[in-house]
Amino acid sequence: MQKNKVIYRIFVDGEPIMITLEMVEATEPEVMQEYLRMLWRQEHRERREYRCRDVYGVRCTGSCSECRQNCSGKPVSLEVLAEAGMVFADHHSVEETVNRRLLIEALCVAVESLEPIDRKVIELLFFRGCTQREAAERLGMSQSSVNRHKKRALNTLRELLADYR
């Protein structure tokens, strides 16, 4: 009676197969251990893939079906997202993205090559959102001087970035 006791249950194509003590004893120990280890790993992976992760990447210990966020740790395919009504951008171009990043890098290098006062004016006006009057007060100069430095800096940047048009 003890020999027919089910010690492990596996599912093949949805059908349960019972592994009994008798089956284990009839198999070489190393073979059975490796086979069971493979099954345990697979079962562990399947249980783990359905658990959510928190904002720090740590796996949730609760049940995703009861979770208030109602999400699963299982990866979602693009097909599933499309079936759920997700709209994808069809005009995204990798080439445009690369060109834009190259232009931004070139702009940064060009701004660094400006005269220090021109660079400060560009920084205040375009990166910090100051008005010409505010920039003039911060730099201790007149508004017309700030305007003159801005025009000179923009002309220099146009010349340096002419190849990126």
C-alpha positions in Angstrom: 0.0 0.0 0.0 2.9 2.4 0.9 4.5 1.7 -2.5 1.6 3.1 -4.5 1.5 6.4 -2.6 1.7 9.4 -4.9 4.7 11.5 -4.1 4.6 13.9 -7.0 2.1 14.9 -9.6 3.0 16.3 -13.0 0.8 17.6 -15.8 1.4 16.6 -19.4 -1.0 18.3 -21.9 -3.3 19.1 -19.0 -3.5 15.5 -17.8 -2.2 14.7 -14.4 0.4 11.9 -14.1 1.1 10.5 -10.7 4.6 9.6 -9.8 4.6 6.9 -7.1 7.2 5.6 -4.8 7.3 2.4 -6.8 8.2 4.4 -9.9 10.9 6.2 -8.1 12.5 3.0 -6.8 12.4 1.4 -10.2 14.4 4.3 -11.7 18.1 4.9 -11.1 18.4 7.6 -8.4 20.5 10.0 -10.5 18.1 9.9 -13.4 15.0 10.4 -11.2 16.7 13.2 -9.3 17.6 15.1 -12.5 14.1 14.5 -13.9 12.4 15.7 -10.8 14.8 18.7 -10.5 13.8 19.7 -14.0 10.1 19.4 -13.1 10.6 21.4 -9.9 12.4 24.2 -11.8 9.7 24.4 -14.4 7.0 24.5 -11.7 8.9 27.2 -9.8 9.3 29.3 -13.0 5.6 29.0 -13.8 4.6 30.1 -10.3 7.1 32.9 -10.3 6.2 34.4 -13.7 2.7 35.2 -12.5 3.9 37.3 -9.6 4.0 41.1 -9.9 7.0 43.3 -9.1 6.9 46.4 -7.0 8.5 49.7 -8.0 11.9 48.5 -6.7 11.8 45.3 -8.9 11.1 43.0 -5.9 8.6 40.2 -6.7 5.3 40.4 -4.9 4.4 37.6 -2.5 0.7 37.9 -2.9 -1.7 36.6 -5.5 -2.0 38.8 -8.6 -5.7 37.9 -9.0 -6.3 39.5 -5.6 -3.9 42.4 -6.1 -5.4 45.9 -6.2 -3.2 46.7 -9.2 -4.5 43.6 -10.9 -1.4 43.0 -12.9 0.7 39.9 -13.7 4.4 39.5 -13.8 4.1 37.5 -17.0 5.5 39.3 -20.0 2.9 40.6 -22.4 3.3 40.3 -26.2 2.6 43.1 -28.7 -0.3 41.0 -30.1 -1.9 40.9 -26.6 -1.5 44.7 -26.3 -3.0 45.2 -29.8 -5.9 43.0 -29.0 -6.5 45.0 -25.8 -6.8 48.2 -27.8 -3.4 49.6 -27.4 -2.6 52.1 -30.2 1.0 52.0 -31.4 2.8 54.9 -33.1 3.3 54.0 -36.8 5.4 57.0 -37.7 8.3 56.3 -35.4 11.6 56.3 -37.2 14.8 55.1 -35.7 16.7 57.2 -38.3 14.9 60.3 -37.1 15.7 59.5 -33.5 19.4 59.0 -34.2 19.6 62.2 -36.3 17.9 64.1 -33.5 20.3 62.8 -30.9 23.3 63.6 -33.1 21.9 67.1 -33.6 21.5 67.6 -29.9 25.1 66.4 -29.3 26.4 68.7 -32.0 24.4 71.6 -30.4 25.9 70.9 -27.0 29.4 71.0 -28.5 28.6 74.1 -30.4 27.2 75.9 -27.3 30.4 74.9 -25.4 32.5 76.6 -28.1 30.8 79.9 -27.7 32.4 82.9 -25.9 31.6 82.6 -22.1 29.3 85.6 -22.1 27.4 84.4 -25.2 27.1 80.9 -23.7 25.7 82.4 -20.4 23.2 84.5 -22.3 22.0 81.5 -24.3 21.8 79.4 -21.1 19.7 82.0 -19.4 17.4 82.7 -22.3 16.9 79.3 -23.7 17.6 76.8 -21.0 16.5 78.6 -17.9 13.6 80.5 -19.5 14.6 84.0 -18.5 13.5 87.1 -20.3 16.1 89.4 -21.8 15.4 91.9 -19.0 15.9 89.1 -16.3 19.1 88.0 -18.0 20.4 91.6 -18.2 19.8 92.0 -14.4 21.6 88.8 -13.6 24.5 89.5 -15.8 24.7 93.2 -14.8 24.3 94.6 -18.4 21.7 96.3 -20.4 18.9 94.5 -22.2 20.2 95.7 -25.6 23.6 94.1 -24.7 21.9 90.8 -23.9 20.0 91.1 -27.3 23.3 91.7 -29.1 25.0 88.7 -27.4 22.0 86.5 -28.2 22.1 87.5 -31.9 25.8 86.9 -32.1 25.6 83.5 -30.4 22.7 82.4 -32.6 24.5 83.3 -35.7 27.6 81.4 -34.5 25.4 78.4 -33.7 23.8 78.6 -37.2 27.2 78.5 -38.8 28.5 75.7 -36.7 25.3 73.6 -37.3 24.9 74.4 -41.0 25.8 70.7 -41.9 22.8 69.4 -39.8 20.1 71.1 -41.8 
